[in-house]
Amino acid sequence: MTSRDFGALYERLRGRAAALPAVHGRCGALSRLTPERVAAAAGEVRLGRTVSLAAPIETVPGPDDPEPAVHRMTGPGPGVLGSKGLHFATDRFAMNVHGDADSHLDALCHVVFDGELHGGVPASSVTAEGARALSVDLLGDGLVGRGVLLDIPPLRGVSWLEPGDRVTSDDLRAAEAAQGVRVGPGDLLFVRTGHRLRRTALGSWDAATARAGLHPAAVEFLAEREVAALGGDGNNDSAPSAVEDVAFPVHVLAIQALGIHLMDYLCFEDLVPACVAAGRWSFLCVVAPLRLTGATGSPVNPIAVL
């Protein structure tokens, strides 16, 4: 995709988002998660089975995770546990939220493009002390709605998409047809490329430079279907980028232009067999980011309830 084509797509999508009013105090695509749609999503629960869509947080460096999360025990001290009386085991956790290995959610303040955040909010609202607008605070009450998983590798007759491959709008529609499901307004859409399965089978690699993801033009599918959020088992963007001079076009189009929160590096390897066993690819989904004031994202553990 040329820079010119990307620019035209960006302006078209931004125009669609501008017509979306804030509802119940929520802006961007969050306004599509109305109480009525959340209540309807509860009807997706048939079996009462819960499945995590997050990968275990890693603390060992790797090609895709050179600065892994740090977990340290802070107490009790040596020899304390064996003594009488009450004692507490305590620990401390720190992570690079926007890495290429751990499951996380991107807030709307995460992407700055041409000096602006989503909705024309000036980039100056992001300061050294944190973001004054569009931070992960917007999700203090969580993301709850109908989740839909579209599984792309089976369409290609492969176990996973190779790094650099891109999912198109036609792929998404073909997955809908093959799985007997349709993405609709207010849905939380999850797209599987097989990134996690490939990583487990072949080992980690430098996903910052080579990974499967959506083609930028596929973001128009998200706009047409009026989804509320997008999650992928990779970064959602492919690498190398499909657009000249724009490294993360899907992030720009989804987050900055449309106001759609992204969830990166999820894991669908437990969800796929659960959906196959249930005979359906939609479910109630509950996403509860940490309540971090001014933060650009959060580690996340989405839960599918079938």
ABEGO torsion letter per residue (X at the ends): XBAAAAAAAAAAAAAAAAABBBBGGBBEAAAABBAAAAAAAAAABAAGBBBBABBBBBABBBAABABBBBBBBAOBBBGAAABBEBBBBBBBBBBBAABAABBBBBBAAABBBGGBBBGGBBAAABBAAEBABGBAAAAAAEBBBBBBBBBAAAAAGBABBBBGBBBBAAAAAAAAAAAGBBBBBGBBBBBBAGAAAAAAAAEBBBAAABBBBBBAAAAAAAAAAGBABBBBABAGBBOBBABBGBABAAAAAAAAAAGBBBBBGBBAAAAAAAAAAAGBABBBBBBBBBBBBGBAEBBBBBBBBX
